[in-house]
Amino acid sequence: MRLLIPLSLAALAAIAFASVPASATGAITCKSSPVSGWKSEKALSEKLTKEGWTVRKSKVDGGCYEVYGITPEGDRVEAYFHPVTLEKLYVARRGEVLFRKKGY
């Protein structure tokens, strides 16, 4: 009997979480055009490298490009860029917002 209650609760929790739709985990979301209109992650990486960034990792999150890297100032950051314009939208360092474009 002692084992039955925790197992039942675990099963209910699994069912509840399975029914929740997946969503972006990031700080912002982008309202962008279809993926066919996006610039490539490689183009973003090249742009940032020219600006003095070191790009460690990039991925799509919330319809934006999310980049983990180091800014020209030496800050280790998580940053979001618009996939069509490659415009910088959000930059944070360890939970501290360093930059946030108005409206995002």
C-alpha positions as CSV (number, residue, x, y, z in Angstrom):
1,M,0.0,0.0,0.0
2,R,2.8,2.4,0.8
3,L,4.2,2.0,-2.7
4,L,0.9,2.3,-4.5
5,I,0.2,5.9,-3.6
6,P,3.6,7.3,-4.8
7,L,3.4,5.3,-8.0
8,S,-0.2,6.6,-8.6
9,L,1.0,10.2,-8.1
10,A,3.9,9.7,-10.4
11,A,1.6,8.3,-13.1
12,L,-0.8,11.2,-12.8
13,A,2.1,13.7,-13.0
14,A,3.4,12.0,-16.1
15,I,0.0,12.2,-17.7
16,A,-0.4,15.9,-16.8
17,F,3.0,16.9,-18.1
18,A,2.5,14.9,-21.3
19,S,-0.6,16.9,-22.2
20,V,1.1,20.3,-21.9
21,P,2.2,21.5,-25.3
22,A,5.9,22.1,-25.9
23,S,6.9,25.8,-25.9
24,A,10.0,27.9,-26.2
25,T,12.1,27.9,-23.2
26,G,13.9,31.2,-23.9
27,A,13.5,34.7,-22.7
28,I,11.8,36.1,-25.8
29,T,9.9,35.0,-28.9
30,C,10.2,36.3,-32.4
31,K,7.3,37.1,-34.7
32,S,9.0,36.2,-38.0
33,S,8.2,35.0,-41.5
34,P,8.3,31.4,-42.6
35,V,11.6,29.6,-42.2
36,S,12.2,29.8,-46.0
37,G,12.8,33.6,-45.5
38,W,15.3,33.3,-42.7
39,K,19.0,34.0,-43.0
40,S,21.2,31.0,-42.1
41,E,22.8,30.4,-38.7
42,K,26.1,30.5,-40.5
43,A,25.4,34.0,-41.8
44,L,24.6,35.1,-38.2
45,S,27.8,33.4,-36.9
46,E,29.9,35.2,-39.6
47,K,28.3,38.5,-38.8
48,L,28.9,38.2,-35.1
49,T,32.5,37.0,-35.6
50,K,33.2,40.1,-37.7
51,E,31.8,42.2,-34.8
52,G,34.2,40.6,-32.4
53,W,32.0,37.9,-30.8
54,T,33.0,34.3,-30.2
55,V,30.0,32.1,-31.0
56,R,30.0,28.9,-28.9
57,K,26.6,27.5,-29.9
58,S,23.5,28.6,-31.7
59,K,20.0,27.2,-32.1
60,V,16.5,28.2,-32.9
61,D,14.3,29.0,-29.8
62,G,11.0,30.7,-29.8
63,G,11.3,31.6,-33.5
64,C,14.6,33.4,-32.8
65,Y,18.2,32.5,-33.2
66,E,19.6,31.9,-29.7
67,V,23.4,32.3,-29.4
68,Y,25.6,31.3,-26.5
69,G,28.9,33.1,-26.8
70,I,31.3,35.8,-25.7
71,T,30.8,39.4,-26.6
72,P,33.6,41.7,-27.8
73,E,33.7,43.1,-24.2
74,G,34.4,39.6,-22.9
75,D,31.0,38.8,-21.3
76,R,29.8,35.2,-21.5
77,V,26.2,35.7,-22.7
78,E,23.0,34.2,-24.0
79,A,21.7,36.4,-26.9
80,Y,18.7,36.3,-29.2
81,F,18.7,37.6,-32.8
82,H,15.9,38.0,-35.3
83,P,16.2,35.3,-38.0
84,V,15.3,37.5,-40.9
85,T,17.2,40.7,-40.1
86,L,19.8,39.2,-37.7
87,E,19.1,42.1,-35.5
88,K,20.2,41.8,-31.8
89,L,17.1,41.6,-29.6
90,Y,18.2,40.4,-26.2
91,V,21.5,39.8,-24.4
92,A,21.8,38.4,-20.8
93,R,24.7,37.4,-18.6
94,R,23.9,35.0,-15.8
95,G,20.3,36.2,-15.5
96,E,21.3,39.9,-15.8
97,V,19.8,41.6,-18.8
98,L,22.5,43.6,-20.6
99,F,20.4,44.6,-23.6
100,R,16.7,44.2,-24.6
101,K,15.3,45.8,-27.8
102,K,12.2,47.8,-27.1
103,G,9.1,45.7,-27.8
104,Y,10.7,42.4,-27.1
